[in-house]
Amino acid sequence: MNIQKSYTALFTADLLAAEGWYTKLLGRGPDYRPMETMVQWELSAEGGVALSTDDLIAGSGVMFLIVDDVAAERRRLQGLGIVLGDDIEGDYSTLAQLRDPDGNLITLATPPSRPYPAA
């Protein structure tokens, strides 16, 4: 399999409201509207996130975002009225979680402090 890009697709009951919330979370509006029921953000050359009201495209889910500084993101989000949970000290990085208005779990994490064990 030659994977060129991957998207996390999350279900939303209200696309307009979710677009506004994710615009705050990600710091910018979506890049694409490929159909009436979907908006997409390109987060890197390798992947992005899509929101959809179509349950054939997306289901309730979980998304991990690796960020430079969880504390800085906490401050930025707090200023926008989005509350990030307490820090969770993991084996490889610091994590903090929140749920979007549809209940999807979002985890922000610092880059790993050391390589993960080989599979």
C-alpha positions in Angstrom: 0.0 0.0 0.0 1.4 3.4 -1.0 -0.4 5.9 1.3 0.0 9.4 0.1 -2.2 11.2 2.7 -4.5 10.3 5.6 -7.5 12.2 7.0 -9.1 11.9 10.4 -12.9 12.1 9.6 -15.1 13.1 12.5 -18.9 13.1 12.5 -20.8 16.3 13.4 -24.5 17.0 13.9 -24.2 20.7 12.8 -21.5 21.3 10.2 -21.7 25.1 10.5 -21.2 25.1 14.3 -18.5 22.5 14.1 -16.7 24.5 11.4 -16.7 27.5 13.7 -15.4 25.5 16.7 -12.6 23.8 14.7 -11.6 27.1 13.1 -11.0 28.3 16.7 -9.2 25.1 17.7 -6.9 25.0 14.6 -6.5 28.7 14.3 -7.9 29.0 10.7 -10.8 28.1 8.5 -11.0 24.9 6.4 -9.1 24.6 3.2 -11.7 22.6 1.2 -15.5 22.0 0.9 -15.5 18.8 -1.3 -19.3 18.4 -0.8 -22.2 19.9 1.0 -21.7 17.6 4.0 -18.0 18.0 4.5 -15.2 20.5 5.2 -11.5 19.6 5.3 -8.3 21.1 6.8 -4.9 20.3 5.4 -2.8 20.0 8.6 0.4 18.8 6.8 1.6 17.4 3.5 0.7 13.9 4.9 -2.7 14.5 6.5 -5.6 16.5 7.6 -9.0 16.4 9.3 -12.4 16.3 7.8 -15.8 17.0 9.4 -18.9 15.6 8.0 -22.6 15.3 8.7 -22.8 12.1 6.7 -22.4 9.1 8.9 -21.4 7.0 5.9 -18.2 9.2 5.8 -17.5 9.8 9.4 -18.3 8.4 12.8 -17.6 9.6 16.3 -13.9 9.4 16.8 -10.6 10.3 18.3 -8.0 12.7 16.9 -4.4 13.2 18.1 -2.6 16.4 17.3 1.1 16.7 18.0 1.8 20.4 18.9 5.0 22.2 19.9 3.8 23.4 23.3 0.7 22.1 25.1 0.8 24.9 27.6 0.9 27.6 24.9 -2.1 25.9 23.2 -3.9 25.8 26.5 -3.5 29.5 26.8 -4.5 30.2 23.2 -7.6 28.0 23.5 -8.6 29.4 26.9 -8.7 32.9 25.3 -11.2 31.5 22.7 -13.4 29.9 25.4 -12.2 26.3 24.7 -11.2 24.5 27.9 -8.3 21.9 27.6 -8.2 19.3 30.3 -5.3 18.9 32.8 -1.9 17.8 31.6 -1.4 14.0 31.5 2.2 13.0 31.8 2.7 10.1 29.4 5.8 7.8 28.9 6.8 9.8 25.8 5.1 13.2 26.0 2.7 15.5 27.8 -1.0 15.1 26.7 -4.1 17.2 27.3 -7.6 16.3 26.1 -10.9 18.0 25.2 -14.1 17.0 23.5 -15.7 18.9 20.6 -19.4 19.8 20.7 -20.3 16.4 19.2 -18.3 14.4 21.8 -15.3 13.5 19.6 -12.2 13.2 21.8 -9.2 15.4 20.8 -5.8 14.8 22.4 -3.0 17.4 22.1 0.4 16.0 22.7 4.0 17.3 22.7 6.4 15.6 20.3 7.8 12.3 21.7 10.7 12.8 24.1 12.4 9.6 22.8 11.6 7.1 20.0 8.8 4.7 20.4 9.7 1.0 20.8 9.9 -0.9 17.6 6.8 -2.9 16.7 
